[in-house]
Amino acid sequence: MKAKVVTLDNKAAGEVTLDDAVFGLEVRKDILSRVVNWQLAKRRAGTHKTKGVSEIRGTGRKPWKQKGTGRARVGSLRQPQFRGGAVIFGPVVRKHGFSLPKKVRRLGLKTALSSKQADGKLIILDKVAVKAAKTKELAARLEKLGLKSALVIDGPEPDQGFARALKNIPNVDLLPSQGANVYDILRRDTLVLTKDAVQQLEARLK
């Protein structure tokens, strides 16, 4: 399929051919959901922890005798029914990540790209290089493109001046082509790709 290419000043800069095998797939929400859950699970630190009976500070002496008091039998004041006692079946330090087949991950990225194309929220830029790394100037140029919430994906090495100018603009992110992922694509309203990024992604996903 054909797609228009524009400049940072929203001026026409020709056309580019998008591969239907990457940008023209059916949008499958189940695949997107699986990949996003896999990404977010990998990001979890898993450092939450509660103390068990053996880790609670305190005496191990039996509080009162087994029989004759009329009270329930108790072996330790560190048990969970007492104030300051242990937590039963509480969280422990562990990894939350799980495996996901490479084919599903690749299909998820293709589906995310296709969903932006289908919704008309895909913009192709010729390049994102700027002469001066000025946030105010870049913000004005992005406003011409109507970008308020966007992810910009450039080639393998994004322009450093553009990256510096973009840092202080809220809700607009920049990633190299090898860092493209489903979660970051879906969390922003508009996807912006450079021509280099299109070539890199098509080569990676074919």
N, C-alpha and C positions, 0 to 999 in steps of 0.2 A: 504494500500500500504506500501511497505517496503522503508525505507530511511537509508542511511549510517550515522553512527555516527563517528565523528572525535574528536580529542583533539585540544587544542589550538596550538599545534605544528604540526597540520595537519597530524596526524597519525591515522590509523584506530582504532576504538574503538567499533566495533560491529554494530548492526542494531537496528532500532526501527520501530514499526508498527504505521503508521499514519492513523487516522480514515478518511475514504472517506467522511463522512458527514461534516467534518471540513476542510479538506485539498484537497478534490477532487471535489469541486463544479464547475459549469460552471461560467466563469468570466463574470459578468454583470457590464458594465461600468455605467449604469444608477443608480444602487444601490450605487456604490462607489461614484459617483458624489453627490448623495443626502446626504450621510453620511458626506462626507468631507465638503460640504457647511454648514451642520448643525453644525459641530464642529467649523468651522471658524467663523460662525455667533455668537456662544456662547462666543468666545474669544474677540469679539469686545467690547471696553469699552463703546461706546455710549455716550461719554462726550462732543462731538462736539456741539457747540451752537453759534447762532448769535442773535443779539439784535433786538427785535421788536420795533414798534413805541413808545410804552409806556415805553421802557427801555432806549431809546436814551437820552443822556444828552442834554439839550437845552431848549429854551423858547417854550411855547405853544401859544405864541401870533400870531395872524394872520399877515403875513408879509405885505400885502397891502390890500386895500379895495377890495370888491368883484367886483365892476363894475367901468368902466370909465378909467381904466389904459391902456386898449388894451392888457393886458397880460392875461395869463390863470389864472383861479381862483385857489387859493391855501389856505389851511387852516393851514398848519404848515410847518416849515422848516425841521422838522424831518422826512418828507416823503421820500420814497426811491429814488425819482428822483433828490434829492439834495445831494451834497457832504457831507459825514458824516451822511447821513440819515440811515433809517432802511433797513433791508434786508427782502424782502417779500418771504414767503415760504422757509426760510432757515432751516438748520438742528436744531433740538432741542435735549435735553438730553433724551435718551430713550434706551430701551433694544432691541438689534437686534436679540436675540435668538428666536427660534421657536421650537415647539414640533415635535418630530419624533417618530413613534411607536417603541416599544422595539423590535418587530420582525424584523423591517427593520434595526435597529442598529445591532442586532445580525447577521443578514444575511450579512450586510456590512463587519463585521469583518471576518466572515467565507470566504467571497469572496476575501478579501484582502489576507488572508493566502493562499487561493487556487491559486490566481494569481501568487504569488511568487513561489509556488510549480510548477505550470505549466510552468513558465518561466525558471525554473532551477536556481532560485536565492534564494533558501532556504538551509541553512546550519544548521545541527543539531550537537551541541557540547555535550560532556558528562558532562562537568561542566566548570565554568569560574573562579574558585578560583585560586589565585596566592599566592606564598609564600612571595614575596616582592612587595610592591606597587611602582614599578619603571616604569615610562612612557616609557622610551627608550626600556626596555626589552619587554614590552607589545606591543609596536609599531612594533618591529621586528617579534613577533609571529603572529600578525595580518597580517603582510605583507606576511607571509608564506601562510596564508589562502586566500590571494588576496583581502583583505577587504580595500577598499578606501572610500566607502560610504555605511554605514551599520547601522542597528538598532539591538542591542543585547537585547533579552528579557530573563530574568532569572526567577527563582522561586519567591515566595512571598517576600523573603529577599535576595537581591543580595549580593555577597561577597563585604565587605567594601574595602578591599585592591584592588580588581579589579576595583571598582567604582572610587577610588582615582587615580589609574594609568591611567584610561581612560579619566579623565576630560580634559586633555590638548591635546588629540588627536582629530584633526578636523574631522568633518563629520562622526563621529562614536558616537552613542547615546546608553544609557543603560536605560532600563525600567524594573520594576518588572512585573510579569505576570498580575496582576490586573490592571496595567496601559496601557496594550496593546490597541492600537486604530488604526483606519483606516488611519488617516492622517499621523501619524508618520511612519507607515509601508510603505506607498506609497512614502513618500518624500525621502526615502533612497533607494539605488539601491539593496542592499542585506539584507535579513532578516536572523538573526542568532538566533536560539532557543536552549536553553539547554533542556535536557531530562525532567527536572523538569517543565520547561515552557510548553513543549508539553503536559504533563499530566494535568497541571493546566488549560490550554486553552481548552483541550478536555472536561474536567469535567465542565468547565464554559459554553461551547457552545453546548453541546449535548442536 
